[in-house]
Every structure is written in C-alpha cells, then in structure tokens.
C-alpha cells in the first residue's frame, strides 16, 4: 500500500512539474459557417519567416494554438478566405487567450490581451471620430483628436509596462517624443 501511495505521489509531482506555466493557449472561434475546414495562421509580428508561423484548421467553428514563445502575433485566416474574418493582433503571453474571428474580431483573457482589446476599441473610435472631423473640414480638431489618441496610447504603454510585449509594440507604433522619454518623466 505504501509503495502504491509513493508511486502515485511521485507521478503527481512529475505531472505538476511538467506543466509549463509559461505556455500560452489560444482558444479561437469563428463567426462564419463558411470557414469550416479553412486554415488559420498564427503569424509573429515582425518575424513572418515560415519557420515561425503556426497553422491549424477550423473545426466546428473552433481552432487552437499553444506554445512557449512570447511575442506579438496576428491571427489570420488563409488569404483567399480573409474577407470572412478580420485579422486580430494577440500577445502570446502565458495563460488562456480567447479570440473570436469575424467581421469585428476580438480577443482577451490575459492582462496584455485585455489591454490590447481596449486599445483596439480606442483606435476604432479614434478613426471614426477623426474621419468625421476631416470630412467636416475640421482639420485642427482632427489634429487635436490625433494628439489625444497618441497620449492615450502612450499612457497605456506605460500602464502595461514599456518593456512588456504590448508596451513595446505601442511605443514602436507611436514613439515617445524625446521630451517624454522615461528618463525625463
């Protein structure tokens, strides 16, 4: 009896140690019935070389990815079907990431991906408002809106951490002016 209990305990320890807390798991869904059996890709942003791209097939409206490399990625449907689902940026950080690909793709589930979705929503609203201002001939107001948007993006980069994957990505898109570098704040 003691021997069996020892073996069970040892197996439990081995299983617990083999669990990788650094692993990301992307649980994906699609909204279109027309995407059954279609290939979906996980493409690292800035590292699009073939050996870095992962792919899988959509089955029963679902797909998944998992791994240990942490970077900014795009989840995208194969090119000839891409009109059926918007590409989605995700951060492959440890934990469970939930994404839905459709006309308005969404993601979340981990801290950086939740923040990334907030930034995406902010960007959509900024683009809508800026477009309305430009269409109305209000170029100065549109410029103020753009400046406010950049400020909110910088604030988000600072809030999530400028060295985090998302923070570094946002600052790459909108570099801080020299007078606002971390050394002078």
VEXDONU-531557 format. One record per atom (N, C-alpha, C): residue number from 0; residue in one letter; chain; atom name; x, y, z. Coordinates in steps of 0.1 Angstrom, whole numbers, padded with zeros to 4 digits. Example, Ala and Ser with C-alpha at 12.3 -4.5 7.8 and 13.67 -1.06 7.14 Angstrom:
PT lotor lumti tilo gufi    c1    c2    c3
PT     0     A    A    N  0132 -0057  0078
PT     0     A    A   CA  0123 -0045  0078
PT     0     A    A    C  0132 -0033  0078
PT     1     S    A    N  0128 -0022  0071
PT     1     S    A   CA  0137 -0011  0071
PT     1     S    A    C  0129  0000  0079
END
This chain:
PT lotor lumti tilo gufi    c1    c2    c3
PT     0     X    A    N  0008 -0012  0000
PT     0     X    A   CA  0000  0000  0000
PT     0     X    A    C  0009  0013  0000
PT     1     X    A    N  0019  0013  0009
PT     1     X    A   CA  0028  0024  0009
PT     1     X    A    C  0035  0026 -0004
PT     2     X    A    N  0039  0015 -0010
PT     2     X    A   CA  0046  0016 -0023
PT     2     X    A    C  0037  0022 -0034
PT     3     X    A    N  0024  0018 -0034
PT     3     X    A   CA  0015  0024 -0044
PT     3     X    A    C  0013  0039 -0041
PT     4     X    A    N  0011  0042 -0029
PT     4     X    A   CA  0009  0056 -0025
PT     4     X    A    C  0022  0064 -0029
PT     5     X    A    N  0034  0059 -0027
PT     5     X    A   CA  0046  0066 -0031
PT     5     X    A    C  0046  0068 -0046
PT     6     X    A    N  0043  0058 -0054
PT     6     X    A   CA  0043  0059 -0069
PT     6     X    A    C  0033  0069 -0073
PT     7     X    A    N  0021  0069 -0068
PT     7     X    A   CA  0011  0079 -0071
PT     7     X    A    C  0016  0093 -0068
PT     8     X    A    N  0022  0095 -0056
PT     8     X    A   CA  0027  0108 -0052
PT     8     X    A    C  0038  0112 -0062
PT     9     X    A    N  0047  0103 -0065
PT     9     X    A   CA  0058  0106 -0074
PT     9     X    A    C  0052  0110 -0088
PT    10     X    A    N  0043  0103 -0093
PT    10     X    A   CA  0036  0106 -0106
PT    10     X    A    C  0030  0120 -0106
PT    11     X    A    N  0023  0123 -0094
PT    11     X    A   CA  0017  0136 -0093
PT    11     X    A    C  0027  0147 -0093
PT    12     X    A    N  0038  0145 -0086
PT    12     X    A   CA  0049  0155 -0086
PT    12     X    A    C  0054  0157 -0101
PT    13     X    A    N  0057  0146 -0108
PT    13     X    A   CA  0062  0147 -0121
PT    13     X    A    C  0052  0154 -0130
PT    14     X    A    N  0039  0151 -0129
PT    14     X    A   CA  0029  0158 -0137
PT    14     X    A    C  0028  0173 -0134
PT    15     X    A    N  0029  0176 -0122
PT    15     X    A   CA  0028  0190 -0118
PT    15     X    A    C  0041  0198 -0123
PT    16     X    A    N  0052  0192 -0122
PT    16     X    A   CA  0064  0198 -0126
PT    16     X    A    C  0065  0199 -0142
PT    17     X    A    N  0058  0190 -0149
PT    17     X    A   CA  0059  0191 -0163
PT    17     X    A    C  0049  0201 -0169
PT    18     X    A    N  0040  0206 -0161
PT    18     X    A   CA  0031  0216 -0165
PT    18     X    A    C  0039  0229 -0167
PT    19     X    A    N  0037  0235 -0179
PT    19     X    A   CA  0045  0247 -0182
PT    19     X    A    C  0037  0259 -0180
PT    20     X    A    N  0040  0267 -0169
PT    20     X    A   CA  0033  0279 -0166
PT    20     X    A    C  0036  0290 -0176
PT    21     X    A    N  0046  0288 -0184
PT    21     X    A   CA  0050  0298 -0195
PT    21     X    A    C  0042  0296 -0207
PT    22     X    A    N  0034  0286 -0208
PT    22     X    A   CA  0027  0283 -0220
PT    22     X    A    C  0015  0292 -0223
PT    23     X    A    N  0013  0296 -0235
PT    23     X    A   CA  0001  0303 -0239
PT    23     X    A    C -0008  0293 -0246
PT    24     X    A    N -0021  0295 -0245
PT    24     X    A   CA -0031  0287 -0251
PT    24     X    A    C -0041  0296 -0257
PT    25     X    A    N -0042  0296 -0270
PT    25     X    A   CA -0052  0304 -0277
PT    25     X    A    C -0064  0295 -0281
PT    26     X    A    N -0076  0299 -0276
PT    26     X    A   CA -0088  0292 -0278
PT    26     X    A    C -0096  0301 -0288
PT    27     X    A    N -0097  0297 -0300
PT    27     X    A   CA -0103  0305 -0311
PT    27     X    A    C -0117  0300 -0315
PT    28     X    A    N -0125  0310 -0319
PT    28     X    A   CA -0138  0307 -0326
PT    28     X    A    C -0139  0316 -0338
PT    29     X    A    N -0148  0311 -0347
PT    29     X    A   CA -0151  0319 -0359
PT    29     X    A    C -0166  0321 -0359
PT    30     X    A    N -0170  0332 -0365
PT    30     X    A   CA -0185  0335 -0366
PT    30     X    A    C -0191  0331 -0379
PT    31     X    A    N -0183  0327 -0389
PT    31     X    A   CA -0189  0323 -0402
PT    31     X    A    C -0189  0308 -0403
PT    32     X    A    N -0201  0304 -0407
PT    32     X    A   CA -0203  0289 -0410
PT    32     X    A    C -0194  0285 -0423
PT    33     X    A    N -0191  0295 -0431
PT    33     X    A   CA -0183  0292 -0443
PT    33     X    A    C -0169  0289 -0441
PT    34     X    A    N -0164  0290 -0428
PT    34     X    A   CA -0150  0288 -0425
PT    34     X    A    C -0146  0274 -0421
PT    35     X    A    N -0156  0265 -0420
PT    35     X    A   CA -0153  0251 -0416
PT    35     X    A    C -0142  0245 -0425
PT    36     X    A    N -0132  0240 -0419
PT    36     X    A   CA -0121  0233 -0426
PT    36     X    A    C -0110  0243 -0432
PT    37     X    A    N -0112  0256 -0430
PT    37     X    A   CA -0103  0266 -0435
PT    37     X    A    C -0091  0267 -0426
PT    38     X    A    N -0079  0270 -0432
PT    38     X    A   CA -0067  0272 -0424
PT    38     X    A    C -0066  0285 -0418
PT    39     X    A    N -0062  0286 -0405
PT    39     X    A   CA -0060  0298 -0398
PT    39     X    A    C -0045  0298 -0393
PT    40     X    A    N -0039  0310 -0393
PT    40     X    A   CA -0025  0311 -0390
PT    40     X    A    C -0022  0319 -0378
PT    41     X    A    N -0011  0317 -0371
PT    41     X    A   CA -0006  0325 -0360
PT    41     X    A    C  0007  0330 -0365
PT    42     X    A    N  0008  0343 -0369
PT    42     X    A   CA  0020  0349 -0375
PT    42     X    A    C  0026  0359 -0366
PT    43     X    A    N  0038  0356 -0361
PT    43     X    A   CA  0045  0366 -0353
PT    43     X    A    C  0048  0379 -0360
PT    44     X    A    N  0044  0390 -0354
PT    44     X    A   CA  0046  0403 -0359
PT    44     X    A    C  0061  0406 -0360
PT    45     X    A    N  0065  0409 -0372
PT    45     X    A   CA  0079  0412 -0375
PT    45     X    A    C  0088  0400 -0376
PT    46     X    A    N  0082  0388 -0375
PT    46     X    A   CA  0090  0375 -0376
PT    46     X    A    C  0082  0366 -0385
PT    47     X    A    N  0078  0370 -0397
PT    47     X    A   CA  0069  0363 -0405
PT    47     X    A    C  0076  0351 -0413
PT    48     X    A    N  0089  0348 -0410
PT    48     X    A   CA  0095  0337 -0417
PT    48     X    A    C  0087  0324 -0415
PT    49     X    A    N  0087  0316 -0425
PT    49     X    A   CA  0079  0304 -0425
PT    49     X    A    C  0081  0295 -0412
PT    50     X    A    N  0093  0294 -0407
PT    50     X    A   CA  0095  0286 -0395
PT    50     X    A    C  0089  0291 -0383
PT    51     X    A    N  0085  0304 -0382
PT    51     X    A   CA  0079  0310 -0371
PT    51     X    A    C  0064  0309 -0371
PT    52     X    A    N  0058  0306 -0383
PT    52     X    A   CA  0043  0307 -0385
PT    52     X    A    C  0037  0293 -0381
PT    53     X    A    N  0027  0294 -0373
PT    53     X    A   CA  0019  0282 -0369
PT    53     X    A    C  0006  0282 -0376
PT    54     X    A    N  0000  0270 -0379
PT    54     X    A   CA -0013  0270 -0386
PT    54     X    A    C -0021  0258 -0381
PT    55     X    A    N -0034  0259 -0382
PT    55     X    A   CA -0043  0248 -0379
PT    55     X    A    C -0055  0250 -0387
PT    56     X    A    N -0064  0240 -0386
PT    56     X    A   CA -0077  0240 -0394
PT    56     X    A    C -0088  0244 -0384
PT    57     X    A    N -0098  0251 -0389
PT    57     X    A   CA -0110  0254 -0382
PT    57     X    A    C -0119  0242 -0382
PT    58     X    A    N -0124  0237 -0371
PT    58     X    A   CA -0133  0226 -0370
PT    58     X    A    C -0144  0229 -0360
PT    59     X    A    N -0156  0228 -0364
PT    59     X    A   CA -0168  0231 -0355
PT    59     X    A    C -0167  0245 -0350
PT    60     X    A    N -0163  0254 -0359
PT    60     X    A   CA -0162  0269 -0356
PT    60     X    A    C -0151  0272 -0346
PT    61     X    A    N -0142  0262 -0343
PT    61     X    A   CA -0131  0264 -0333
PT    61     X    A    C -0117  0261 -0339
PT    62     X    A    N -0107  0267 -0333
PT    62     X    A   CA -0093  0264 -0335
PT    62     X    A    C -0085  0267 -0323
PT    63     X    A    N -0073  0262 -0322
PT    63     X    A   CA -0065  0265 -0311
PT    63     X    A    C -0050  0265 -0314
PT    64     X    A    N -0042  0272 -0306
PT    64     X    A   CA -0028  0272 -0307
PT    64     X    A    C -0022  0272 -0293
PT    65     X    A    N -0010  0266 -0292
PT    65     X    A   CA -0003  0267 -0279
PT    65     X    A    C  0012  0267 -0281
PT    66     X    A    N  0019  0273 -0272
PT    66     X    A   CA  0033  0274 -0273
PT    66     X    A    C  0039  0281 -0262
PT    67     X    A    N  0053  0283 -0263
PT    67     X    A   CA  0060  0290 -0253
PT    67     X    A    C  0067  0303 -0257
PT    68     X    A    N  0067  0306 -0270
PT    68     X    A   CA  0073  0318 -0274
PT    68     X    A    C  0064  0330 -0272
PT    69     X    A    N  0069  0340 -0266
PT    69     X    A   CA  0060  0352 -0262
PT    69     X    A    C  0064  0364 -0271
PT    70     X    A    N  0054  0367 -0280
PT    70     X    A   CA  0056  0379 -0289
PT    70     X    A    C  0043  0384 -0294
PT    71     X    A    N  0043  0395 -0301
PT    71     X    A   CA  0031  0400 -0307
PT    71     X    A    C  0028  0392 -0319
PT    72     X    A    N  0016  0387 -0321
PT    72     X    A   CA  0012  0379 -0333
PT    72     X    A    C -0001  0384 -0339
PT    73     X    A    N -0003  0380 -0352
PT    73     X    A   CA -0015  0382 -0358
PT    73     X    A    C -0022  0368 -0361
PT    74     X    A    N -0034  0367 -0357
PT    74     X    A   CA -0042  0355 -0360
PT    74     X    A    C -0050  0359 -0373
PT    75     X    A    N -0048  0351 -0384
PT    75     X    A   CA -0054  0354 -0396
PT    75     X    A    C -0058  0342 -0404
PT    76     X    A    N -0069  0343 -0411
PT    76     X    A   CA -0074  0333 -0419
PT    76     X    A    C -0067  0332 -0433
PT    77     X    A    N -0066  0321 -0439
PT    77     X    A   CA -0059  0319 -0452
PT    77     X    A    C -0064  0330 -0461
PT    78     X    A    N -0055  0335 -0470
PT    78     X    A   CA -0057  0347 -0478
PT    78     X    A    C -0070  0347 -0486
PT    79     X    A    N -0073  0336 -0493
PT    79     X    A   CA -0085  0337 -0502
PT    79     X    A    C -0098  0336 -0494
PT    80     X    A    N -0097  0335 -0481
PT    80     X    A   CA -0109  0335 -0472
PT    80     X    A    C -0109  0347 -0463
PT    81     X    A    N -0099  0355 -0463
PT    81     X    A   CA -0097  0365 -0453
PT    81     X    A    C -0109  0375 -0452
PT    82     X    A    N -0116  0377 -0463
PT    82     X    A   CA -0128  0386 -0463
PT    82     X    A    C -0139  0382 -0453
PT    83     X    A    N -0138  0369 -0448
PT    83     X    A   CA -0148  0364 -0439
PT    83     X    A    C -0144  0366 -0424
PT    84     X    A    N -0132  0372 -0422
PT    84     X    A   CA -0128  0374 -0408
PT    84     X    A    C -0117  0383 -0407
PT    85     X    A    N -0118  0393 -0398
PT    85     X    A   CA -0108  0403 -0396
PT    85     X    A    C -0096  0398 -0389
PT    86     X    A    N -0084  0401 -0394
PT    86     X    A   CA -0072  0397 -0386
PT    86     X    A    C -0072  0402 -0372
PT    87     X    A    N -0065  0396 -0363
PT    87     X    A   CA -0065  0400 -0349
PT    87     X    A    C -0051  0399 -0343
PT    88     X    A    N -0047  0410 -0337
PT    88     X    A   CA -0034  0410 -0330
PT    88     X    A    C -0036  0404 -0316
PT    89     X    A    N -0027  0396 -0312
PT    89     X    A   CA -0027  0390 -0299
PT    89     X    A    C -0013  0390 -0294
PT    90     X    A    N -0012  0389 -0280
PT    90     X    A   CA  0001  0388 -0274
PT    90     X    A    C  0001  0373 -0269
PT    91     X    A    N  0011  0366 -0273
PT    91     X    A   CA  0012  0352 -0268
PT    91     X    A    C  0019  0351 -0255
PT    92     X    A    N  0012  0356 -0245
PT    92     X    A   CA  0017  0356 -0231
PT    92     X    A    C  0011  0344 -0224
PT    93     X    A    N  0018  0340 -0213
PT    93     X    A   CA  0013  0328 -0206
PT    93     X    A    C -0002  0329 -0202
PT    94     X    A    N -0009  0318 -0204
PT    94     X    A   CA -0023  0318 -0199
PT    94     X    A    C -0033  0314 -0211
PT    95     X    A    N -0045  0315 -0208
PT    95     X    A   CA -0056  0312 -0218
PT    95     X    A    C -0061  0325 -0224
PT    96     X    A    N -0059  0325 -0238
PT    96     X    A   CA -0063  0337 -0246
PT    96     X    A    C -0075  0332 -0254
PT    97     X    A    N -0085  0340 -0254
PT    97     X    A   CA -0098  0337 -0261
PT    97     X    A    C -0100  0347 -0272
PT    98     X    A    N -0101  0342 -0285
PT    98     X    A   CA -0103  0351 -0296
PT    98     X    A    C -0115  0346 -0304
PT    99     X    A    N -0121  0356 -0310
PT    99     X    A   CA -0132  0354 -0320
PT    99     X    A    C -0129  0361 -0333
PT   100     X    A    N -0128  0353 -0344
PT   100     X    A   CA -0126  0359 -0357
PT   100     X    A    C -0139  0361 -0364
PT   101     X    A    N -0142  0373 -0369
PT   101     X    A   CA -0154  0376 -0376
PT   101     X    A    C -0152  0390 -0382
PT   102     X    A    N -0163  0396 -0386
PT   102     X    A   CA -0163  0410 -0391
PT   102     X    A    C -0156  0420 -0381
PT   103     X    A    N -0158  0418 -0368
PT   103     X    A   CA -0151  0426 -0358
PT   103     X    A    C -0145  0416 -0348
PT   104     X    A    N -0133  0412 -0352
PT   104     X    A   CA -0126  0402 -0343
PT   104     X    A    C -0122  0408 -0330
PT   105     X    A    N -0122  0399 -0320
PT   105     X    A   CA -0120  0404 -0306
PT   105     X    A    C -0111  0393 -0299
PT   106     X    A    N -0104  0398 -0289
PT   106     X    A   CA -0096  0389 -0281
PT   106     X    A    C -0095  0394 -0266
PT   107     X    A    N -0090  0385 -0258
PT   107     X    A   CA -0088  0388 -0244
PT   107     X    A    C -0085  0375 -0236
PT   108     X    A    N -0086  0377 -0223
PT   108     X    A   CA -0083  0366 -0214
PT   108     X    A    C -0071  0367 -0205
PT   109     X    A    N -0061  0374 -0210
PT   109     X    A   CA -0049  0376 -0203
PT   109     X    A    C -0047  0391 -0202
PT   110     X    A    N -0038  0396 -0192
PT   110     X    A   CA -0037  0410 -0190
PT   110     X    A    C -0034  0418 -0203
PT   111     X    A    N -0023  0414 -0210
PT   111     X    A   CA -0020  0422 -0222
PT   111     X    A    C -0030  0421 -0233
PT   112     X    A    N -0037  0410 -0234
PT   112     X    A   CA -0047  0409 -0245
PT   112     X    A    C -0059  0416 -0241
PT   113     X    A    N -0063  0417 -0228
PT   113     X    A   CA -0074  0425 -0224
PT   113     X    A    C -0071  0440 -0227
PT   114     X    A    N -0059  0444 -0224
PT   114     X    A   CA -0055  0458 -0227
PT   114     X    A    C -0054  0461 -0242
PT   115     X    A    N -0049  0451 -0250
PT   115     X    A   CA -0048  0452 -0264
PT   115     X    A    C -0062  0454 -0270
PT   116     X    A    N -0072  0447 -0265
PT   116     X    A   CA -0086  0449 -0270
PT   116     X    A    C -0091  0463 -0266
PT   117     X    A    N -0088  0468 -0255
PT   117     X    A   CA -0092  0482 -0251
PT   117     X    A    C -0085  0491 -0261
PT   118     X    A    N -0072  0489 -0264
PT   118     X    A   CA -0066  0498 -0274
PT   118     X    A    C -0072  0497 -0288
PT   119     X    A    N -0075  0485 -0292
PT   119     X    A   CA -0082  0483 -0305
PT   119     X    A    C -0095  0491 -0305
PT   120     X    A    N -0103  0490 -0295
PT   120     X    A   CA -0116  0497 -0294
PT   120     X    A    C -0113  0512 -0295
PT   121     X    A    N -0103  0517 -0287
PT   121     X    A   CA -0099  0531 -0287
PT   121     X    A    C -0095  0535 -0301
PT   122     X    A    N -0088  0527 -0308
PT   122     X    A   CA -0083  0530 -0322
PT   122     X    A    C -0095  0531 -0331
PT   123     X    A    N -0104  0522 -0330
PT   123     X    A   CA -0116  0522 -0339
PT   123     X    A    C -0124  0535 -0337
PT   124     X    A    N -0126  0539 -0324
PT   124     X    A   CA -0133  0551 -0321
PT   124     X    A    C -0126  0563 -0326
PT   125     X    A    N -0112  0563 -0324
PT   125     X    A   CA -0104  0574 -0329
PT   125     X    A    C -0105  0576 -0344
PT   126     X    A    N -0104  0565 -0351
PT   126     X    A   CA -0105  0565 -0366
PT   126     X    A    C -0119  0570 -0370
PT   127     X    A    N -0129  0566 -0364
PT   127     X    A   CA -0143  0571 -0367
PT   127     X    A    C -0144  0586 -0365
PT   128     X    A    N -0140  0590 -0353
PT   128     X    A   CA -0141  0604 -0350
PT   128     X    A    C -0132  0613 -0359
PT   129     X    A    N -0120  0609 -0361
PT   129     X    A   CA -0111  0616 -0369
PT   129     X    A    C -0116  0618 -0383
PT   130     X    A    N -0122  0607 -0389
PT   130     X    A   CA -0128  0607 -0402
PT   130     X    A    C -0139  0617 -0403
PT   131     X    A    N -0147  0617 -0393
PT   131     X    A   CA -0159  0626 -0392
PT   131     X    A    C -0154  0641 -0392
PT   132     X    A    N -0143  0643 -0384
PT   132     X    A   CA -0138  0657 -0383
PT   132     X    A    C -0132  0661 -0396
PT   133     X    A    N -0124  0653 -0402
PT   133     X    A   CA -0118  0656 -0415
PT   133     X    A    C -0129  0658 -0426
PT   134     X    A    N -0139  0650 -0426
PT   134     X    A   CA -0150  0651 -0436
PT   134     X    A    C -0157  0664 -0434
PT   135     X    A    N -0158  0669 -0422
PT   135     X    A   CA -0165  0681 -0419
PT   135     X    A    C -0155  0693 -0421
PT   136     X    A    N -0143  0691 -0425
PT   136     X    A   CA -0134  0702 -0428
PT   136     X    A    C -0127  0707 -0415
PT   137     X    A    N -0128  0700 -0404
PT   137     X    A   CA -0123  0705 -0391
PT   137     X    A    C -0109  0699 -0389
PT   138     X    A    N -0100  0703 -0396
PT   138     X    A   CA -0086  0697 -0396
PT   138     X    A    C -0079  0699 -0383
PT   139     X    A    N -0081  0711 -0377
PT   139     X    A   CA -0074  0714 -0364
PT   139     X    A    C -0080  0705 -0353
PT   140     X    A    N -0093  0703 -0353
PT   140     X    A   CA -0099  0694 -0343
PT   140     X    A    C -0095  0680 -0345
PT   141     X    A    N -0094  0676 -0358
PT   141     X    A   CA -0089  0663 -0361
PT   141     X    A    C -0074  0661 -0356
PT   142     X    A    N -0066  0671 -0357
PT   142     X    A   CA -0052  0670 -0352
PT   142     X    A    C -0052  0669 -0337
PT   143     X    A    N -0061  0676 -0330
PT   143     X    A   CA -0062  0675 -0315
PT   143     X    A    C -0067  0661 -0311
PT   144     X    A    N -0076  0656 -0319
PT   144     X    A   CA -0080  0642 -0316
PT   144     X    A    C -0069  0632 -0318
PT   145     X    A    N -0061  0634 -0328
PT   145     X    A   CA -0049  0625 -0331
PT   145     X    A    C -0039  0627 -0319
PT   146     X    A    N -0037  0639 -0315
PT   146     X    A   CA -0027  0641 -0304
PT   146     X    A    C -0033  0634 -0291
PT   147     X    A    N -0045  0635 -0288
PT   147     X    A   CA -0051  0629 -0276
PT   147     X    A    C -0051  0614 -0277
PT   148     X    A    N -0053  0609 -0289
PT   148     X    A   CA -0052  0594 -0291
PT   148     X    A    C -0038  0589 -0289
PT   149     X    A    N -0028  0597 -0294
PT   149     X    A   CA -0014  0593 -0291
PT   149     X    A    C -0011  0593 -0276
PT   150     X    A    N -0016  0604 -0269
PT   150     X    A   CA -0013  0605 -0255
PT   150     X    A    C -0019  0592 -0248
PT   151     X    A    N -0032  0588 -0252
PT   151     X    A   CA -0038  0577 -0245
PT   151     X    A    C -0030  0564 -0248
PT   152     X    A    N -0025  0563 -0260
PT   152     X    A   CA -0017  0551 -0264
PT   152     X    A    C -0004  0551 -0256
PT   153     X    A    N  0003  0563 -0254
PT   153     X    A   CA  0015  0563 -0245
PT   153     X    A    C  0011  0560 -0231
PT   154     X    A    N  0000  0564 -0226
PT   154     X    A   CA -0004  0561 -0212
PT   154     X    A    C -0006  0546 -0211
PT   155     X    A    N -0012  0540 -0221
PT   155     X    A   CA -0015  0526 -0220
PT   155     X    A    C -0001  0518 -0220
PT   156     X    A    N  0008  0523 -0229
PT   156     X    A   CA  0021  0516 -0229
PT   156     X    A    C  0028  0517 -0216
PT   157     X    A    N  0027  0528 -0209
PT   157     X    A   CA  0033  0530 -0196
PT   157     X    A    C  0025  0521 -0186
PT   158     X    A    N  0012  0520 -0187
PT   158     X    A   CA  0004  0513 -0177
PT   158     X    A    C  0007  0498 -0178
PT   159     X    A    N  0009  0492 -0190
PT   159     X    A   CA  0011  0478 -0192
PT   159     X    A    C  0026  0475 -0190
PT   160     X    A    N  0035  0485 -0190
PT   160     X    A   CA  0049  0484 -0189
PT   160     X    A    C  0056  0485 -0203
PT   161     X    A    N  0064  0495 -0203
PT   161     X    A   CA  0071  0498 -0216
PT   161     X    A    C  0079  0487 -0221
PT   162     X    A    N  0084  0478 -0212
PT   162     X    A   CA  0092  0467 -0216
PT   162     X    A    C  0083  0454 -0220
PT   163     X    A    N  0070  0455 -0217
PT   163     X    A   CA  0062  0444 -0220
PT   163     X    A    C  0060  0443 -0235
PT   164     X    A    N  0055  0431 -0240
PT   164     X    A   CA  0053  0429 -0254
PT   164     X    A    C  0044  0440 -0259
PT   165     X    A    N  0033  0442 -0253
PT   165     X    A   CA  0023  0452 -0257
PT   165     X    A    C  0028  0466 -0256
PT   166     X    A    N  0035  0469 -0245
PT   166     X    A   CA  0040  0483 -0243
PT   166     X    A    C  0051  0486 -0254
PT   167     X    A    N  0060  0477 -0256
PT   167     X    A   CA  0070  0479 -0267
PT   167     X    A    C  0064  0480 -0280
PT   168     X    A    N  0053  0473 -0283
PT   168     X    A   CA  0046  0474 -0296
PT   168     X    A    C  0040  0487 -0298
PT   169     X    A    N  0033  0492 -0288
PT   169     X    A   CA  0026  0505 -0289
PT   169     X    A    C  0037  0516 -0290
PT   170     X    A    N  0048  0515 -0283
PT   170     X    A   CA  0058  0526 -0285
PT   170     X    A    C  0065  0525 -0298
PT   171     X    A    N  0066  0513 -0304
PT   171     X    A   CA  0071  0512 -0317
PT   171     X    A    C  0062  0519 -0327
PT   172     X    A    N  0049  0517 -0326
PT   172     X    A   CA  0040  0524 -0335
PT   172     X    A    C  0040  0539 -0333
PT   173     X    A    N  0040  0543 -0320
PT   173     X    A   CA  0040  0558 -0317
PT   173     X    A    C  0051  0561 -0307
PT   174     X    A    N  0063  0563 -0312
PT   174     X    A   CA  0075  0565 -0304
PT   174     X    A    C  0072  0578 -0295
PT   175     X    A    N  0077  0578 -0283
PT   175     X    A   CA  0076  0589 -0274
PT   175     X    A    C  0085  0600 -0279
PT   176     X    A    N  0080  0613 -0279
PT   176     X    A   CA  0089  0624 -0282
PT   176     X    A    C  0101  0624 -0272
PT   177     X    A    N  0112  0630 -0276
PT   177     X    A   CA  0124  0630 -0267
PT   177     X    A    C  0121  0636 -0254
PT   178     X    A    N  0112  0646 -0253
PT   178     X    A   CA  0109  0653 -0241
PT   178     X    A    C  0101  0644 -0232
PT   179     X    A    N  0095  0633 -0237
PT   179     X    A   CA  0087  0624 -0229
PT   179     X    A    C  0093  0610 -0227
PT   180     X    A    N  0106  0609 -0229
PT   180     X    A   CA  0112  0596 -0227
PT   180     X    A    C  0112  0593 -0212
PT   181     X    A    N  0113  0580 -0209
PT   181     X    A   CA  0112  0576 -0195
PT   181     X    A    C  0122  0583 -0186
PT   182     X    A    N  0134  0586 -0191
PT   182     X    A   CA  0144  0593 -0183
PT   182     X    A    C  0140  0607 -0178
PT   183     X    A    N  0131  0613 -0185
PT   183     X    A   CA  0127  0627 -0182
PT   183     X    A    C  0114  0628 -0175
PT   184     X    A    N  0108  0617 -0172
PT   184     X    A   CA  0094  0618 -0166
PT   184     X    A    C  0095  0618 -0151
END
